[in-house]
Amino acid sequence: MKKTLSIFVILALLLLSACGEDKKEDEANQKTQEASHEGHSHATGDIQEETASADILPSFLEDKQEKIRLVYQIAGQSTEILEWMPCYCGCGESAGHKNNLNCFIQEKREDGSIVWDDHGTRCLVCLEIAVQSAQLHKEGKSLKEIRQYIDDTYKEGYAKPTPTEMPA
């Protein structure tokens, strides 16, 4: 529990510190995404890698920033949350994703192995939704409350959401 909480605190600090540095780049990326979703039109070009469990991150993260690796770690620990959260980057149409989890994990197999997807490494919207969802869950919010927050936050100025079922 302390380890997971520490990860969230570190991630929050990293994201906050990066906001000032990356704001212009993020705004430019968002305008590009809104205009064409070009960064997500590579459904067959996504890198996928299988690992024995969610505790073992894929090698395609080795050259990525620590904050991205932390979000992937959170996604691996939050599959039961992210499967109910839509993504608003356009990946439902361009990559066939069904939810925010698919931006990080293509498949969670019965034997515990994970098929990771590198889509989330290129998309700030995917990363934000995953972090916000996991954080709200840690704060005690229900899946329906988290879903409502995500839908309300991203309903304007973002792409069409993935076709994600509502939590029961």
C-alpha positions as CSV (number, residue, x, y, z in Angstrom):
1,M,0.0,0.0,0.0
2,K,2.8,2.4,0.9
3,K,4.7,1.5,-2.2
4,T,1.6,2.2,-4.4
5,L,0.9,5.5,-2.7
6,S,4.5,6.5,-3.1
7,I,4.3,5.8,-6.8
8,F,1.2,8.1,-7.1
9,V,3.0,10.9,-5.2
10,I,6.1,10.6,-7.3
11,L,4.0,10.5,-10.5
12,A,2.0,13.5,-9.5
13,L,5.2,15.5,-8.8
14,L,6.7,14.4,-12.1
15,L,3.6,15.3,-14.0
16,L,3.4,18.7,-12.3
17,S,7.0,19.5,-12.8
18,A,6.7,18.5,-16.5
19,C,3.7,20.6,-17.1
20,G,5.6,23.9,-17.2
21,E,8.4,22.5,-19.3
22,D,6.2,20.6,-21.8
23,K,3.2,23.0,-22.0
24,K,4.0,24.5,-25.4
25,E,4.9,21.0,-26.8
26,D,1.7,19.5,-25.3
27,E,-0.4,22.3,-26.8
28,A,1.1,21.8,-30.2
29,N,0.6,18.0,-29.9
30,Q,-3.0,18.4,-28.9
31,K,-3.7,20.7,-31.8
32,T,-2.1,18.1,-34.1
33,Q,-4.2,15.3,-32.6
34,E,-7.4,17.3,-32.7
35,A,-6.7,18.2,-36.4
36,S,-5.9,14.7,-37.7
37,H,-5.2,12.1,-35.0
38,E,-2.2,11.4,-37.1
39,G,-0.3,10.0,-34.1
40,H,-2.9,7.3,-33.7
41,S,-3.5,6.2,-37.3
42,H,-1.1,3.3,-36.9
43,A,-3.2,0.5,-35.5
44,T,-1.0,-2.1,-37.1
45,G,2.1,-0.2,-36.3
46,D,1.7,-0.4,-32.5
47,I,4.5,-2.3,-30.8
48,Q,3.1,-5.1,-28.6
49,E,5.2,-7.2,-26.2
50,E,4.3,-10.0,-23.9
51,T,5.7,-10.3,-20.4
52,A,5.0,-13.0,-17.7
53,S,3.1,-10.6,-15.5
54,A,2.0,-7.0,-14.9
55,D,5.1,-6.7,-12.6
56,I,7.4,-7.0,-15.6
57,L,7.3,-4.0,-17.8
58,P,7.9,-4.3,-21.6
59,S,11.3,-3.6,-23.1
60,F,9.9,-0.9,-25.4
61,L,9.7,1.3,-22.2
62,E,13.5,1.2,-21.6
63,D,14.2,4.4,-23.6
64,K,11.1,6.2,-22.3
65,Q,10.9,8.9,-19.6
66,E,10.4,7.6,-16.0
67,K,7.0,9.2,-15.8
68,I,5.8,7.1,-18.7
69,R,7.1,3.9,-17.2
70,L,5.3,4.8,-14.0
71,V,2.0,5.2,-15.8
72,Y,2.5,1.8,-17.4
73,Q,3.2,0.4,-13.9
74,I,0.0,2.0,-12.7
75,A,-2.0,0.6,-15.7
76,G,-0.7,-2.9,-14.9
77,Q,-1.9,-2.5,-11.3
78,S,-5.2,-0.9,-12.3
79,T,-6.6,-3.1,-15.0
80,E,-10.0,-3.5,-13.2
81,I,-10.4,0.3,-13.2
82,L,-9.1,1.2,-16.7
83,E,-11.2,-1.4,-18.5
84,W,-14.2,0.8,-17.5
85,M,-12.7,4.1,-18.6
86,P,-13.0,5.4,-22.1
87,C,-10.1,7.0,-23.9
88,Y,-10.7,10.3,-25.7
89,C,-7.6,10.4,-28.0
90,G,-9.4,8.9,-31.0
91,C,-7.9,5.4,-30.6
92,G,-11.3,3.8,-30.6
93,E,-11.6,4.6,-34.3
94,S,-7.9,4.5,-35.3
95,A,-6.7,1.6,-33.4
96,G,-9.8,-0.3,-32.4
97,H,-9.4,0.3,-28.7
98,K,-12.4,-0.5,-26.4
99,N,-11.2,1.4,-23.3
100,N,-8.2,3.3,-21.8
101,L,-6.7,0.0,-20.7
102,N,-6.1,-0.9,-24.3
103,C,-3.8,2.1,-24.7
104,F,-1.3,0.2,-22.4
105,I,-2.4,-3.4,-22.3
106,Q,-3.8,-5.2,-25.3
107,E,-4.6,-8.4,-23.4
108,K,-4.4,-9.8,-19.9
109,R,-4.2,-13.6,-20.2
110,E,-5.6,-16.3,-17.8
111,D,-2.1,-17.4,-16.9
112,G,-1.3,-13.8,-15.7
113,S,0.8,-12.9,-18.7
114,I,0.3,-9.4,-20.2
115,V,0.4,-8.3,-23.8
116,W,1.5,-4.6,-23.5
117,D,0.9,-2.0,-26.2
118,D,3.1,1.0,-26.8
119,H,0.2,3.3,-27.9
120,G,0.2,5.1,-24.5
121,T,3.8,6.1,-24.9
122,R,2.8,8.6,-27.6
123,C,-0.3,10.1,-26.1
124,L,-0.7,12.6,-23.3
125,V,-4.5,12.0,-23.2
126,C,-4.1,8.3,-22.6
127,L,-1.6,8.9,-19.8
128,E,-3.7,11.5,-18.1
129,I,-6.9,9.4,-18.1
130,A,-5.0,6.4,-16.6
131,V,-3.4,8.5,-13.8
132,Q,-6.6,10.4,-13.0
133,S,-8.6,7.2,-12.9
134,A,-6.2,5.4,-10.6
135,Q,-5.8,8.4,-8.4
136,L,-9.6,8.8,-8.0
137,H,-9.9,5.1,-7.2
138,K,-7.2,5.5,-4.4
139,E,-9.3,8.4,-3.1
140,G,-12.2,6.0,-2.6
141,K,-14.3,7.0,-5.7
142,S,-16.5,4.3,-7.2
143,L,-16.1,3.2,-10.8
144,K,-19.2,5.1,-11.8
145,E,-18.0,8.3,-10.1
146,I,-14.6,7.9,-11.8
147,R,-16.3,7.3,-15.2
148,Q,-18.5,10.4,-14.7
149,Y,-15.4,12.5,-13.9
150,I,-13.5,11.2,-17.0
151,D,-16.5,11.8,-19.3
152,D,-17.2,15.3,-17.9
153,T,-13.5,16.3,-18.2
154,Y,-12.9,15.1,-21.7
155,K,-16.4,15.6,-23.4
156,E,-15.4,18.8,-25.1
157,G,-12.2,19.5,-27.2
158,Y,-11.2,15.9,-27.5
159,A,-11.8,13.0,-29.9
160,K,-14.8,10.7,-29.9
161,P,-14.4,8.3,-26.9
162,T,-13.8,4.6,-27.1
163,P,-16.9,2.4,-27.0
164,T,-16.5,1.6,-23.4
165,E,-19.3,-0.1,-21.4
166,M,-20.6,1.7,-18.3
167,P,-19.6,0.1,-15.0
168,A,-22.4,-1.8,-13.2
